[in-house]
Amino acid sequence: MSDTEIDEAEIDLRLAMLKHWYGDLLTEEQWAEVREGVREELVEVADALRTVELGYDDEPFPLFAPYRGED
């Protein structure tokens, strides 16, 4: 499978899930807009995350919040 086919399959699965939950609330034109939103936001971000290589010993960055006295 090429990347395009994988992306289309992922988009179809996500869109099917959304249609199952909200199918009667949107028109076909609105669903077309939702499909483009899914493509742009979810799939492109997921593809970017997949390019990051992590080892088994990699840990998340710690969250640092300086103490500024009593808030």
C-alpha positions as CSV (number, residue, x, y, z in Angstrom):
1,M,0.0,0.0,0.0
2,S,1.2,3.5,-0.8
3,D,1.0,6.3,1.7
4,T,-2.0,7.8,-0.1
5,E,-3.9,4.5,0.2
6,I,-3.1,4.2,3.9
7,D,-4.2,7.8,4.5
8,E,-7.4,7.3,2.6
9,A,-8.1,4.1,4.6
10,E,-7.4,6.0,7.9
11,I,-9.6,8.9,6.8
12,D,-12.4,6.5,5.9
13,L,-12.3,4.7,9.2
14,R,-12.3,8.0,11.2
15,L,-15.1,9.4,9.1
16,A,-17.2,6.2,9.5
17,M,-16.8,6.5,13.3
18,L,-17.9,10.1,13.2
19,K,-20.9,9.3,10.9
20,H,-21.9,6.6,13.3
21,W,-22.1,9.1,16.2
22,Y,-23.3,12.2,14.3
23,G,-24.6,11.0,11.0
24,D,-28.0,12.6,11.1
25,L,-26.7,16.0,12.2
26,L,-24.8,17.1,9.1
27,T,-25.6,17.4,5.4
28,E,-23.4,15.7,2.7
29,E,-21.7,19.0,2.0
30,Q,-20.8,19.4,5.7
31,W,-19.5,15.9,5.8
32,A,-17.2,16.7,2.8
33,E,-15.8,19.6,4.9
34,V,-15.4,17.3,7.9
35,R,-13.5,14.8,5.7
36,E,-11.1,17.6,4.6
37,G,-10.6,18.6,8.3
38,V,-9.9,15.0,9.2
39,R,-7.3,14.8,6.4
40,E,-5.6,18.0,7.3
41,E,-5.6,17.9,11.1
42,L,-5.6,14.3,12.2
43,V,-3.8,12.4,9.4
44,E,-1.1,14.9,8.8
45,V,-0.3,15.2,12.5
46,A,-0.3,11.4,12.9
47,D,2.1,11.1,9.9
48,A,4.4,13.7,11.5
49,L,4.4,11.8,14.8
50,R,5.2,8.5,13.0
51,T,8.4,10.0,11.6
52,V,9.8,10.5,15.1
53,E,12.0,7.5,16.1
54,L,11.9,6.6,19.8
55,G,14.0,4.0,21.6
56,Y,12.9,1.9,24.5
57,D,14.8,4.0,26.9
58,D,13.4,7.4,25.7
59,E,11.3,9.1,28.3
60,P,8.9,12.1,28.0
61,F,10.3,15.6,28.8
62,P,9.7,16.5,32.4
63,L,7.3,19.4,33.0
64,F,9.1,22.2,34.8
65,A,7.0,24.7,36.6
66,P,9.1,27.1,38.8
67,Y,7.9,27.7,42.3
68,R,6.8,31.3,42.7
69,G,5.6,31.3,46.2
70,E,2.1,30.9,47.3
71,D,-0.3,31.3,44.3
